[in-house]
Amino acid sequence: MLGERKRFDTFEDLDDLRDIKFIVGPEKIEYSVPEARFANLSPPLRALLTGGFQESRECNVIWDDTDPITFVLLAQFACRGDYSLPESKALPTKENEAPEDGDAPKNLPPSMQGYFWATEHRGSQHHFTQAILKKFTGIEAFEKACRHVEHLRPMYMHHVQLYFLADKYAIEDLKKMCLARIRHFLSECPGTLQLKTVLFESVPIIYSWTVHGDSLRRLITRYFLANMTWIDTGKRFKELRRITPEFGLDLLDEIPHSYWKELSEGPSEPAAEE
């Protein structure tokens, strides 16, 4: 299992570098990693590992608020400049899981066809999305997997949790990579009830780990706006805004000003044909 690995194959040729021990998670799993690779990730990590703190003197760092898989992904990035998620097995969806009023898993939003989101406004049409049709490979298998919450949740949250860790230690390149992969996940995952469940669960977590103006907050906010007719179909979305008021404010902030202007003035008249 990925989370139980103590050393990595990519470290075998780094015997000449000083190792430092990380004790990770509540389970206190120990990993020995090359200090230089981690120190080069960001100035805060360099200060932690080489700045004369207790951690650098004892070659021992305790990260009890980081789960083992997230740490392994960070180690992969430190050694290879990339990371890959562990395989997860989809569990059957509970048969008694009833859809929320208005949910229609078979009526998928534009993301079902692979649209990618960007804020755009054209005349009286308010496009929060710019359609860029993507080609899929193995789309039927992907759709099937995406209808299981227990498969979707780790696919999505591993990227999110790694983003939190990268943000905490100002690892900017890793933050950009995580954001790109979260965006890719959202652009290709069918808009099912299961995806909505995972996203609704994640918003309070994202807002508790990030600050105003954060890039992940903005990405998630724009995704919700781009798919509002699919997302805002029942009581859960109202409850989400109630328990995460900053999210509700960000939704309002991301709506183009021209939208409110046209609501008050009405749509412009089409040009008369000559």
C-alpha positions, 0 to 999 in steps of 0.5 A: 500500500502506498501509504506504508512505504518507508523509502522510495526507489528514486532515493537509491542514488542519493546516498551521499546526501544527508537524510532527514526523518519525517514522522507523519500522521497520527500513526507516526509513520517514519520516512527517511528522505534526502534533506537537500531535495526537500530544502530546495522546494521552498524557502520556508522548508529550507529554513525548517530543515537547515536553519538551525531549528530543533528539526535540523539539529536532530534530523527529525521532523514531526508532521502529525497533521499530514497524512502519509499519502500526501507526504508520499506525493510531496516526496515524489514531487521533491525527487521527480518534479511530478507526482502520481496518485495511488490507485483507488477502488470504487465502492458500490453506491448505496442503493438507498442514497436518494437524489436531492430534489432536482438532481438528475444524474443522467442530465449532465452539465456541459462538463459532461462533454468536457468543457473547460471553464473561464469567465466570459461575457458576451452581450446579453448572454452571460457565459461563465464558461468558454467551451473548449471541447475536449476529446476523451479516451475510455470515457465510458469507463471514466463515467462509470468510475465517477458515479461512485463517491468513494472513488471520486473523493480520493481522486479529488481530495488527494490533489486538494490536500497536497495543495494545502501542504504546498500552500503551507510551505510556499511551494509555488510550483507544486501549487500550480501543478495541483491547481492544474490537476484539480481543474483537469479533474473537474473539466472531465468528470461527469456532473453526477450527484456523486460529484456534487456530494464530493464538492459540497463536502470539500468547500468548507474544508477548502475555506478552513485551510485557505485565505481570502483571494486564494487560487483554489477558492477562486477555481472552485467558485468559478466552477460552481458559477459555471455549473449553477443550473446543475448545482443549485437544485435543492436545499444542500446548496443553500445550506452550504452557503449558510455554513460557509459564508465566505464562499457565498460572498466569493460567488457574488464577487465573481459574477461580472458587473455587467450581469447586474447592469443588464438585470436593472436595464434589461437586455439590449434590443437587437440591431434592426436589419437594413 
